[in-house]
């Protein structure tokens, strides 16, 4: 017979969840888990309208903010590449590197080859290619300005449910490269890394994906590998999004920038597959089909923690993910850009797959940290997810033509 916490996670099925699984995590959620979730059938496939070629679509590199953060809709493919500066690298080395990479990115995102390259066919259709730079603690140390690194970026707190693997964590410089087409994305990553070799080495690379562009109507929230809509409660475009994402108060070099926390979250898909639909929906607090709260409403409505069923029990467990992850005030708002990853089955056939969770916010100390602390303390989804990678970066503002990302930090 299997024994121990790991085995318990694997054998817990629908009945276990409804009768006690959430209570162990959520403190008295047994009655809540007895509620009946919405069981509407999944929506019929939506036929996409015919489209013309979209590969020529380009996102400007230059601007007040870096692209690839609030770029909408989120591109279909992403590569996160963390670089470590070579020992002995200093401010002049870093400035040269960022100047070169910024020039590369400006050309690539416009559908042009970098200087010294002669591969126009590989980049002519950028498909909304974006390149976003993030700075880790080692970069600030290398340029002699360690005090400019935000404290939360230097030392993101550990959480009780973390099982962090160093091979997916840390880094001095992050390149986030996104596109709707893997061909220009692959080429961009290759050229950027090639031009960085003299100053930096690759620490890790993580690749993710989302729905193909046009596979669902514009504005549709993408699904993750659990089948759930992921990001329904992101801040609305406009003032709420700007306030959540962009740094307003801080050093001059950081204003109009952001903070990124990137987490690698492995999903136990084999066990999840065997759960009933009701158990899945109660675990999250939202229906699989529409993304609407199990307490009623539409996808973009909040889950009602006070709703009760016909017997007077709570309609959604207190430890449901949607309730635990809900922002409890403006300071906890963040923009979630999730990309699924699937590295193929392991030797024993188990899936090595999950979510690359990219959270952008003005201050990770007041947004990501308290929300993740609540999730680590009590979240039903902890039965099927494990955080295995973690990295935090300061994301500088954008730059004007002739300038480079990070120039205000290096030259200020």
C-alpha positions as CSV (number, residue, x, y, z in Angstrom):
1,X,0.0,0.0,0.0
2,X,1.3,3.5,-0.8
3,X,2.2,5.6,2.3
4,X,3.4,9.0,3.1
5,X,2.4,12.5,1.9
6,X,3.6,12.0,-1.7
7,X,1.6,8.8,-2.1
8,X,-1.4,10.4,-0.5
9,X,-1.3,13.1,-3.2
10,X,-1.3,10.5,-5.9
11,X,-4.1,8.3,-4.6
12,X,-6.5,11.1,-3.5
13,X,-9.5,11.0,-5.9
14,X,-12.8,12.8,-6.2
15,X,-14.3,11.2,-3.0
16,X,-11.2,12.0,-1.0
17,X,-11.3,15.6,-2.1
18,X,-15.0,16.0,-1.3
19,X,-14.9,14.2,2.1
20,X,-11.7,15.5,3.5
21,X,-8.9,16.5,1.1
22,X,-9.6,20.2,1.3
23,X,-10.3,20.1,5.1
24,X,-6.7,19.0,5.7
25,X,-5.5,22.0,3.7
26,X,-8.2,24.5,4.4
27,X,-9.2,24.1,8.0
28,X,-12.8,22.8,8.2
29,X,-13.7,22.7,4.5
30,X,-15.6,19.4,4.6
31,X,-19.0,20.9,4.5
32,X,-18.0,23.3,1.7
33,X,-16.8,20.5,-0.4
34,X,-20.1,18.8,-0.2
35,X,-21.6,21.5,-2.5
36,X,-22.6,20.8,-6.0
37,X,-20.6,22.6,-8.7
38,X,-22.0,23.8,-12.0
39,X,-22.0,21.0,-14.5
40,X,-22.7,22.7,-17.8
41,X,-21.2,20.9,-20.8
42,X,-18.1,22.4,-22.4
43,X,-18.9,25.0,-25.1
44,X,-19.0,23.8,-28.7
45,X,-15.9,24.6,-30.7
46,X,-15.9,28.1,-32.2
47,X,-15.1,28.3,-35.9
48,X,-12.4,30.9,-36.4
49,X,-13.1,33.5,-39.1
50,X,-10.8,33.4,-42.1
51,X,-7.8,35.6,-41.6
52,X,-5.1,37.0,-43.9
53,X,-1.4,36.5,-43.2
54,X,-0.5,37.7,-39.7
55,X,3.2,36.9,-39.7
56,X,4.1,40.5,-40.7
57,X,2.5,41.9,-37.6
58,X,5.2,43.7,-35.5
59,X,5.3,45.1,-32.0
60,X,7.6,48.2,-31.6
61,X,10.6,47.6,-29.4
62,X,11.1,51.3,-28.4
63,X,8.8,53.1,-26.1
64,X,8.1,54.2,-22.5
65,X,7.7,50.7,-21.3
66,X,9.3,47.5,-22.5
67,X,7.1,45.4,-24.8
68,X,6.1,41.8,-24.0
69,X,4.6,42.7,-20.7
70,X,1.2,44.1,-21.5
71,X,1.3,43.1,-25.1
72,X,-2.1,41.6,-25.9
73,X,-3.2,39.1,-26.7
74,X,-0.4,37.1,-25.2
75,X,1.7,35.5,-27.9
76,X,1.4,31.8,-28.6
77,X,5.1,30.9,-27.8
78,X,7.6,32.1,-25.2
79,X,11.2,31.4,-24.3
80,X,12.7,32.5,-21.0
81,X,16.5,32.5,-21.1
82,X,18.5,33.3,-18.0
83,X,22.1,34.4,-18.4
84,X,24.9,34.6,-15.9
85,X,27.7,37.3,-16.3
86,X,31.1,35.9,-16.7
87,X,33.4,36.3,-13.7
88,X,35.2,39.7,-13.8
89,X,32.5,41.4,-15.8
90,X,32.1,45.1,-14.9
91,X,29.9,48.0,-15.7
92,X,31.5,48.7,-19.1
93,X,31.0,45.1,-20.1
94,X,27.4,45.1,-19.1
95,X,26.7,48.4,-20.9
96,X,28.2,47.1,-24.1
97,X,26.2,43.9,-23.8
98,X,22.9,45.7,-23.2
99,X,23.6,48.2,-26.0
100,X,24.2,45.3,-28.4
101,X,21.3,43.2,-27.3
102,X,18.9,46.2,-27.4
103,X,20.0,46.9,-31.0
104,X,19.5,43.2,-31.9
105,X,16.0,43.2,-30.3
106,X,15.0,46.4,-32.1
107,X,15.9,44.9,-35.5
108,X,14.5,41.5,-34.8
109,X,11.2,42.7,-33.6
110,X,10.9,44.9,-36.8
111,X,11.6,41.9,-39.0
112,X,15.2,42.8,-39.8
113,X,18.4,40.8,-39.3
114,X,20.8,41.9,-36.6
115,X,24.0,43.6,-37.6
116,X,26.4,41.0,-39.1
117,X,23.7,38.5,-39.9
118,X,22.4,37.6,-43.4
119,X,19.3,35.6,-42.7
120,X,16.4,37.8,-43.8
121,X,14.1,34.9,-44.5
122,X,14.2,33.7,-40.9
123,X,13.1,37.0,-39.4
124,X,11.0,38.7,-42.2
125,X,7.8,37.6,-40.5
126,X,8.2,38.4,-36.8
127,X,4.7,37.4,-35.8
128,X,4.5,40.0,-33.0
129,X,8.0,39.1,-31.7
130,X,8.9,40.8,-28.5
131,X,12.1,40.8,-26.4
132,X,11.9,41.9,-22.8
133,X,15.0,42.3,-20.4
134,X,15.0,41.7,-16.7
135,X,17.9,42.3,-14.3
136,X,18.8,39.9,-11.5
137,X,20.9,40.6,-8.4
138,X,24.2,39.6,-10.0
139,X,23.9,42.3,-12.7
140,X,23.6,45.0,-10.0
141,X,26.6,43.6,-8.2
142,X,28.7,43.5,-11.4
143,X,28.1,47.1,-12.2
144,X,28.9,48.2,-8.7
145,X,25.4,49.3,-7.7
146,X,24.1,46.5,-5.4
147,X,22.0,49.0,-3.5
148,X,19.8,49.6,-6.5
149,X,18.5,46.0,-6.6
150,X,15.1,45.8,-5.0
151,X,15.2,43.7,-1.8
152,X,12.5,41.3,-3.0
153,X,14.4,40.7,-6.2
154,X,17.6,39.9,-4.3
155,X,15.9,37.6,-1.8
156,X,12.4,36.4,-2.8
157,X,11.1,34.6,0.3
158,X,10.9,30.8,0.4
159,X,7.4,29.2,0.7
160,X,6.5,26.1,2.6
161,X,5.3,24.2,-0.5
162,X,8.3,25.1,-2.6
163,X,10.5,22.2,-4.0
164,X,12.9,24.5,-5.9
165,X,15.4,23.0,-8.3
166,X,18.4,25.4,-8.8
167,X,18.6,24.4,-12.5
168,X,15.4,26.4,-13.1
169,X,16.1,29.3,-10.8
170,X,18.1,32.6,-10.5
171,X,20.0,34.4,-13.1
172,X,21.8,37.8,-13.7
173,X,20.0,38.8,-16.9
174,X,16.7,37.5,-18.3
175,X,15.7,37.5,-21.9
176,X,12.0,36.9,-22.3
177,X,11.3,36.3,-26.0
178,X,7.7,35.8,-27.3
179,X,6.1,35.4,-30.7
180,X,3.1,33.8,-32.4
181,X,5.5,31.7,-34.5
182,X,8.3,29.5,-33.2
183,X,10.5,30.1,-36.2
184,X,11.3,33.8,-35.6
185,X,11.4,33.1,-31.9
186,X,14.0,30.4,-32.3
187,X,16.1,32.6,-34.5
188,X,15.9,35.6,-32.1
189,X,16.9,33.5,-29.1
190,X,19.9,32.1,-31.1
191,X,21.1,35.5,-32.3
192,X,20.7,37.1,-28.9
193,X,22.5,34.4,-27.0
194,X,25.3,34.3,-29.7
195,X,25.9,38.0,-29.2
196,X,25.9,37.7,-25.4
197,X,28.6,34.9,-25.3
198,X,31.5,37.1,-24.8
199,X,30.1,38.5,-21.6
200,X,27.6,35.9,-20.4
201,X,26.8,32.2,-20.2
202,X,23.4,30.5,-20.3
203,X,22.1,29.5,-16.9
204,X,18.8,27.9,-18.0
205,X,16.2,28.1,-20.8
206,X,12.5,27.4,-20.3
207,X,10.0,27.3,-23.2
208,X,6.3,27.6,-23.0
209,X,3.2,27.9,-25.2
210,X,-0.4,29.0,-25.3
211,X,-3.3,28.7,-27.7
212,X,-2.5,29.3,-31.4
213,X,-3.4,32.8,-32.5
214,X,-6.9,32.9,-33.8
215,X,-7.9,29.5,-32.4
216,X,-10.5,31.3,-30.3
217,X,-12.1,34.7,-30.5
218,X,-10.0,37.8,-29.6
219,X,-10.1,38.5,-25.9
220,X,-10.7,34.9,-24.8
221,X,-8.8,33.9,-21.7
222,X,-6.3,31.1,-22.5
223,X,-6.5,27.6,-20.9
224,X,-3.8,25.9,-19.0
225,X,-3.0,22.1,-19.0
226,X,-5.6,21.6,-16.3
227,X,-8.2,22.8,-18.8
228,X,-9.0,25.9,-16.7
229,X,-9.2,29.4,-18.0
230,X,-6.0,31.0,-16.6
231,X,-5.9,34.8,-16.0
232,X,-9.6,35.6,-15.8
233,X,-9.1,38.2,-13.0
234,X,-6.1,40.1,-14.5
235,X,-6.4,43.8,-14.1
236,X,-8.5,45.5,-16.7
237,X,-6.7,47.4,-19.5
238,X,-6.3,51.1,-18.5
239,X,-5.7,52.6,-15.1
240,X,-6.1,49.4,-13.1
241,X,-3.5,47.6,-15.3
242,X,-1.1,50.5,-15.3
243,X,-1.3,50.9,-11.5
244,X,-0.7,47.2,-11.0
245,X,2.2,46.7,-13.4
246,X,4.3,49.9,-13.7
247,X,6.7,51.3,-11.1
248,X,5.5,54.8,-10.2
249,X,7.8,55.6,-7.2
250,X,11.4,54.6,-7.2
251,X,14.8,55.5,-8.5
252,X,14.7,57.4,-11.8
253,X,16.2,54.5,-13.7
254,X,13.3,52.2,-12.5
255,X,10.2,54.4,-13.0
256,X,8.0,53.0,-15.8
257,X,9.6,49.6,-15.3
258,X,8.2,46.6,-13.5
259,X,9.1,43.5,-11.5
260,X,8.9,39.9,-12.8
261,X,8.5,36.8,-10.7
262,X,8.8,33.7,-12.8
263,X,7.8,30.4,-11.3
264,X,8.0,26.9,-12.8
265,X,5.0,24.9,-11.6
266,X,4.8,21.2,-12.3
267,X,1.3,19.7,-12.6
268,X,0.4,16.2,-11.6
269,X,-1.7,15.7,-14.7
270,X,-2.1,11.9,-14.4
271,X,-3.9,12.2,-11.1
272,X,-5.8,15.3,-12.2
273,X,-7.1,13.5,-15.3
274,X,-8.7,10.9,-13.0
275,X,-10.7,13.4,-10.9
276,X,-14.3,14.0,-11.7
277,X,-15.3,17.3,-13.2
278,X,-17.1,18.3,-10.0
279,X,-13.9,17.9,-7.9
280,X,-11.9,19.8,-10.4
281,X,-14.3,22.7,-10.3
282,X,-14.6,22.8,-6.5
283,X,-10.8,22.8,-6.2
284,X,-10.4,25.9,-8.3
285,X,-13.8,27.5,-7.5
286,X,-14.6,28.0,-11.2
287,X,-16.3,25.9,-13.9
288,X,-14.0,24.2,-16.4
289,X,-16.2,25.0,-19.4
290,X,-16.9,28.7,-19.0
291,X,-14.5,29.8,-16.3
292,X,-17.4,31.3,-14.4
293,X,-17.5,31.0,-10.6
294,X,-19.2,27.8,-9.3
295,X,-21.3,30.2,-7.2
296,X,-22.8,31.7,-10.4
297,X,-22.2,34.5,-12.8
298,X,-19.9,34.9,-15.8
299,X,-16.2,34.3,-16.2
300,X,-15.1,37.7,-15.1
301,X,-17.2,37.8,-11.9
302,X,-15.6,37.1,-8.5
303,X,-16.3,33.8,-6.7
304,X,-18.7,34.5,-3.9
305,X,-17.3,33.2,-0.6
306,X,-20.7,33.7,1.2
307,X,-22.8,31.6,-1.2
308,X,-24.4,28.5,0.3
309,X,-26.1,25.5,-1.2
310,X,-29.6,24.2,-0.6
311,X,-28.5,22.6,2.7
312,X,-26.9,25.8,4.0
313,X,-23.3,24.7,3.4
314,X,-20.8,26.9,1.7
315,X,-21.0,26.5,-2.0
316,X,-17.2,26.8,-2.5
317,X,-14.5,25.5,-0.2
318,X,-12.5,28.2,1.7
319,X,-9.3,26.7,0.4
320,X,-10.4,26.8,-3.3
321,X,-7.7,28.3,-5.4
322,X,-9.7,31.3,-6.7
323,X,-10.5,32.4,-3.2
324,X,-7.0,32.1,-1.9
325,X,-5.4,33.8,-5.0
326,X,-7.8,36.7,-5.0
327,X,-6.1,40.1,-4.5
328,X,-7.0,41.6,-1.1
329,X,-6.5,45.2,-2.1
330,X,-4.9,47.2,-4.9
331,X,-1.4,46.5,-3.7
332,X,-1.8,42.7,-4.4
333,X,-2.9,43.2,-8.0
334,X,-0.5,41.7,-10.7
335,X,-0.6,40.8,-14.3
336,X,-0.4,37.0,-14.9
337,X,1.1,35.8,-18.2
338,X,1.0,32.0,-18.0
339,X,2.6,29.7,-20.6
340,X,2.2,25.9,-20.5
341,X,5.3,23.8,-20.8
342,X,5.5,20.1,-21.8
343,X,8.9,18.5,-21.8
344,X,7.5,15.1,-22.8
345,X,7.0,12.0,-20.7
346,X,9.7,10.8,-18.3
347,X,11.2,7.3,-18.6
348,X,8.3,5.8,-16.6
349,X,5.7,7.6,-18.8
350,X,4.7,10.3,-16.4
351,X,4.2,13.8,-17.9
352,X,6.8,16.4,-17.2
353,X,4.5,19.3,-17.8
354,X,3.0,22.3,-16.1
355,X,2.9,26.1,-16.2
356,X,5.5,28.8,-16.5
357,X,3.9,31.5,-14.4
358,X,5.1,35.0,-15.1
359,X,3.8,37.6,-12.7
360,X,4.4,41.3,-13.5
361,X,3.8,43.9,-10.8
362,X,5.0,47.3,-9.6
363,X,6.2,45.7,-6.3
364,X,6.5,41.9,-5.8
365,X,6.9,42.4,-2.1
366,X,3.3,43.7,-1.8
367,X,1.8,41.6,-4.6
368,X,3.3,38.2,-5.4
369,X,4.7,37.5,-1.9
370,X,1.5,37.8,0.2
371,X,-0.6,36.0,-2.4
372,X,1.8,33.1,-2.8
373,X,2.1,32.9,1.0
374,X,-1.6,32.4,1.3
375,X,-1.5,29.8,-1.5
376,X,1.3,27.9,0.2
377,X,-0.5,28.0,3.5
378,X,-3.8,26.6,2.2
379,X,-4.8,25.9,-1.4
380,X,-6.5,22.8,-2.6
381,X,-4.5,22.9,-5.8
382,X,-1.3,22.2,-3.8
383,X,-2.4,18.5,-4.0
384,X,-1.6,18.6,-7.7
385,X,1.0,21.3,-8.3
386,X,4.6,21.8,-7.2
387,X,6.7,24.9,-7.6
388,X,10.1,23.7,-8.9
389,X,11.6,26.8,-10.3
390,X,11.8,30.4,-9.1
391,X,13.5,33.6,-10.2
392,X,12.8,37.4,-9.7
393,X,14.0,40.3,-11.9
394,X,13.8,44.1,-12.0
395,X,12.5,45.0,-15.4
396,X,13.8,48.4,-16.5
397,X,11.6,50.8,-18.5
398,X,11.7,50.9,-22.3
399,X,14.1,53.1,-24.3
400,X,14.0,55.5,-27.2
401,X,15.7,54.9,-30.6
402,X,19.5,55.3,-30.2
403,X,19.3,54.3,-26.5
404,X,19.4,50.9,-24.8
405,X,17.5,49.1,-22.1
406,X,19.1,49.8,-18.8
407,X,20.9,52.9,-20.0
408,X,19.5,55.1,-17.2
409,X,20.9,52.6,-14.6
410,X,24.3,52.2,-16.2
411,X,24.8,55.9,-17.1
412,X,22.8,57.6,-14.4
